[in-house]
Amino acid sequence: MKKLFLPFLAIVIFMSESILVDLWPKNEWYQDYLFAPRFLFVFILLITVYVTRTYGMIYGFIFGLLYDVVYTEILGVYAFAFTLMAYVMEKAMKIFHNHLAVTCFLSMLAIMMLEFYVYGIQLLIGKTDMPIDQFNSHRLLPTLLINVIFLFLFSYPLKQWLLKFGRDEREE
């Protein structure tokens, strides 16, 4: 039963992103800015750090592919990015101290890299013509803001639960 809770939680987080976007206020101020919650991506990075790289990369690929199917027209963009960033996060944590603040900071850097990667792909295939300065102010900064709030609220409880889950997995 405990083994099913991790995929269940990942699915709940995946669904919570779209629910948050639907419930987000739609007034004049928010129409110019795009808040892209990357809660699942952060969760995958936390799995990578606090459970194992293998779990992080598997969840990154599976849920990245699910992201591609549900949200984008191009298969593989998020599947590749989530998997690669899980791998990079694991390598970075070997260099840096495994502290929650460092993990949160590296997660924010990973979100920035993910946003620039997706923006670059969209520019390359002609799906967007947004200039970089508009991208930075209208998409990147609001995205970072909403994800910082998520990390502030949920990183510690997720860390504690994932550490316990990782210990239980190693004992079996």
N, C-alpha and C positions, 0 to 999 in steps of 0.2 A: 504494500500500500504506500509506503514511504517513497518508493521509487517512482511512483506515478505522480507524486506531488510536484516534482520539478517541471515536467512537461505541462502539467495542468497550470502551474503558476505562470509559465512562459506564455501559454495561450491566453490566460486572463490578462496579462500585461499587454500582449499583442492587441487584444480587443479593446483594452482601455485607451490605447492611443487614438483609435478612430472615434470612440465614444467621447473623449475629451475634445477632439476637433469638432464634433457635432454639437457639443454643449457650450463651446467657447462663444463668448459674446460676439455678435455680428454688427456692432455699431460702427460709426465712421472711423474711429481711431484704429480699430482692429482690421479694417478692410485693406489698409495699405501695408500691413505687416503679416508675414506668414510665420506662425508659430508651429514648428514641426517637432512634435514630441518624439524623442528617440529612446523611450523607456525600455523597449525590448532590446535595443542595441546595448544600452547601459547594463541591462540585466545579463546579457550574454558576456559582456566584458567582466562583470563581477563573477560569473560562473567560471570564466577562464582563470581569474586570479585566485578565487577561494575554493574551487573544487579541483578541476584539472584542465589542462590545455585541450585534451581530447574532447571532453564534454563541451567546452566552449566552442571549439571548431565545428563539432557536429551540430550543435544547436545553431551556431552561426550560419552554417550552410542550409540547414533545413528551414529555419525561419527566414533567412535571407531569400531563399527561393519562394517561400510563401509570401513575403513582402513583394517580390517581383510579380507574382501571379495576381495578387490583390490590388496593388497600388500602381504598378508601372506597366508600360507596354513592351518593355524590353526585358527578356529573361536573362538573368545572370548578373545584373548590375549589383544588386544588394547581396545576392548569394556569394559572389566573389568578395565584395567589400567586407561583409560581416565576418567571413571566414578568415580573410587576410588580417583584419584588425584584431581578431581574437589571437591569432598567432603573434602579431607584433606586440600586443599587450603582454602576452606571456613572456616574450623575450625582454621587454622593457622592465618587467617586474623582477627579472633576474639581476638587472643593473641597479634598480632603485630599491629603497627600503619598502617592504610590504606593509605600509601604513595606510589607513583609510583615506587620509587627506591626499596622499600621493596617488592613490588609486582614483580618487575623484578627479584630481587635476589631470591625470593621464586619460581618464574617460572623456573629459571635456576636450582635450586635444584630439582624441579619436573622433569625437563628434564633429569637430571642425574639419578634420581630414575627410571624413565621410561626406560632409556637406559640399566641400570643394570638389571631391571626386564626382559626386552625382551632378553637380553644376557643370563640371567639365564635360562629362558624358553628354549632358543635355545640350550644351553649346556645340559640341562636336557633331551631333546628329541633327542639329537645327531645330530642336524642340523649344529652345528659349533664345531670346535675344536680349535678355536682361544684362545691363552693364555690371561690371564687377563691383563698383561702388554702391549701386542700388542693391545688388545681391548681399553685400556686407551689411548694409543698414536695414534692409527690409526682410531679409530671411535669416542670415547667419546670427546676428545679435539677438533677435527674438527667440530663435531656436536655442541658443545657448542659455538664455534667461530661463526659459521654461524647464530646460533639463537641469540647470543648477538647482532650481526649486525642487525638482524630483529627487536629485541626489541629496539635497539637504534633508528632505523628509524621510527618504526610504533607504539610504545607503547603509546606515548602521544596522537597522533590523535585517536587511537582506544579507549583510555581511555575517551577522551572527547566525542566521539560519543556514546560509551556504557553508560556513565553517563546520557547523554541526552535521550537515548533510555530507560534506566531504569526509569527515571523520567516520561517519557511519559507513560510507562506501568503502573506505580503506580497511575497515574492520571486517567486512564481509569477504 
